[in-house]
């Protein structure tokens, strides 16, 4: 049986993809990096923008998503939390 990712894991994948692209990524790169459909990606990106984790910017007619300090803190905290839970054999 295939397990579904939790919302937190999807957020981690999206923010992790942006971080790997030096904190600024095109939607297509995020789409492939987070392994999401276009519709689901749009929903999550809109939510991340509304909550202040990323900013949507346009440069030379292209759209990019830039991770904010709040997004950096979330990803850092998530990694610490994951390490803690892994130490006890708990999946998140």
VMD Tcl script that draws the C-alpha trace (Angstrom):
set ca {
  {0.00 0.00 0.00}
  {1.29 3.44 -0.90}
  {1.41 5.87 1.99}
  {0.31 9.43 1.43}
  {2.48 12.30 2.57}
  {1.16 14.49 5.33}
  {0.64 18.21 4.75}
  {3.73 18.93 6.84}
  {5.85 16.62 4.69}
  {4.56 18.29 1.51}
  {5.39 21.72 2.95}
  {8.86 20.44 3.81}
  {9.31 19.15 0.25}
  {8.22 22.47 -1.27}
  {10.38 24.60 1.04}
  {13.29 22.17 0.69}
  {13.11 22.44 -3.09}
  {13.16 26.23 -2.91}
  {16.08 26.13 -0.46}
  {18.08 23.81 -2.74}
  {17.61 26.38 -5.52}
  {19.36 29.01 -3.35}
  {16.10 30.22 -1.83}
  {14.46 31.18 -5.14}
  {12.73 28.76 -7.52}
  {10.41 28.70 -10.50}
  {7.07 26.95 -10.07}
  {8.08 24.18 -12.50}
  {11.18 23.35 -10.44}
  {9.06 23.20 -7.30}
  {6.45 21.07 -9.07}
  {9.01 18.40 -9.96}
  {11.05 18.72 -6.76}
  {8.01 18.30 -4.50}
  {6.36 15.72 -6.80}
  {2.97 17.43 -6.91}
  {0.30 18.00 -9.53}
  {-0.12 21.54 -10.80}
  {-3.42 22.03 -8.96}
  {-2.07 20.81 -5.61}
  {1.11 22.86 -6.02}
  {-0.88 26.02 -6.65}
  {-2.98 25.39 -3.54}
  {0.07 24.86 -1.34}
  {2.02 27.80 -2.79}
  {-0.95 30.13 -2.30}
  {-1.16 28.97 1.31}
  {2.59 29.42 1.87}
  {2.44 32.94 0.44}
  {-0.62 33.85 2.55}
  {1.11 32.53 5.69}
  {4.37 34.37 4.95}
  {6.65 31.36 4.36}
  {7.41 32.36 0.76}
  {6.98 35.42 -1.44}
  {5.85 35.38 -5.05}
  {8.02 37.65 -7.20}
  {8.17 38.44 -10.91}
  {11.43 39.11 -12.72}
  {11.62 39.72 -16.46}
  {8.16 38.23 -16.95}
  {8.97 35.06 -15.00}
  {7.45 34.02 -11.68}
  {9.64 32.87 -8.81}
  {8.96 31.86 -5.24}
  {11.43 33.16 -2.68}
  {11.71 31.69 0.80}
  {11.25 34.20 3.60}
  {12.96 34.13 6.99}
  {9.82 32.49 8.38}
  {10.18 29.71 5.81}
  {13.86 29.24 6.70}
  {12.96 28.99 10.40}
  {10.18 26.48 9.66}
  {12.50 24.24 7.66}
  {15.22 24.44 10.30}
  {12.77 23.61 13.08}
  {11.28 20.78 11.05}
  {14.70 19.19 10.57}
  {15.36 19.32 14.32}
  {11.93 17.88 15.05}
  {12.40 15.08 12.50}
  {15.76 14.16 14.02}
  {14.14 14.03 17.47}
  {11.26 11.82 16.34}
  {13.57 9.56 14.31}
  {15.63 8.95 17.46}
  {12.53 7.41 19.03}
  {11.43 5.55 15.90}
  {8.37 7.74 15.36}
  {7.37 8.68 11.82}
  {5.91 12.09 11.12}
}
mol new
graphics top color blue
foreach p $ca { graphics top sphere $p radius 0.5 }
foreach p [lrange $ca 0 end-1] q [lrange $ca 1 end] { graphics top cylinder $p $q radius 0.2 }
display resetview
